[in-house]
Amino acid sequence: MQNIKNLMLWSTAGLEIPLTKAVEIDLSRAYAQINRRNGRRNIQVKLGVTPGRVAEPAKI
């Protein structure tokens, strides 16, 4: 989980920011499944977007 929290994103202002500054992360239970592509494990990230909630580059 810590590796996911440490992911870096590019803001619309061109700044590199940590994922945790742009999103709220909630853990929940789901069916376990391991998918592979070219022999490497893949994860699927699902998200919900709150309408009207936009991060302003100056605040990140």
Secondary structure as UniProt FT lines:
FT   HELIX           2..5
FT   STRAND          8..10
FT   TURN            12..13
FT   STRAND          16..18
FT   HELIX           19..22
FT   STRAND          35..37
FT   TURN            38..39
FT   STRAND          40..42
FT   TURN            51..52
FT   HELIX           57..59
//
